[in-house]
Amino acid sequence: MKQIIINADDFGRHVLINRAVETAVQEGMLRSATIMAGGAAFADAAELAVRTPALGVGIHLTLVDAAPVLPPAEIPTLVTAEGRFLPDHT
C-alpha cells in the first residue's frame, strides 16, 4: 500500500511553529518534523520532541540565508560580512 508522509518543516524556527506541530501530532495529523538547530525556538522544539514520543524528528539543514550555529569566524567562506549564510544558492 502506498502512503504519503506529511513532514513539518522549520520545527524550532519559532514557538508558534512548534505549537502548531504539537497540535498536529496531538490531533493525529502529523508524525514527523525536521528541526532547525539554528532556529530561534530550537530549545523549545527539542523539549517538545522529548516529551512527544509519537513525533519522529529529523534534521533541517539550513545552508542559505540564515544564521549559522558555528561562529562565523570558523566558516568564513560560507558566510557574508554580517555573519549570515549566503543569501541564495547561485
Summary of the structure (lengths in Angstrom):
residues: 90
radius of gyration: 15.1
end to end distance: 39.3
largest distance: 50.6
contacts: 227
relative contact order: 0.18
helix: 31%
strand: 17%
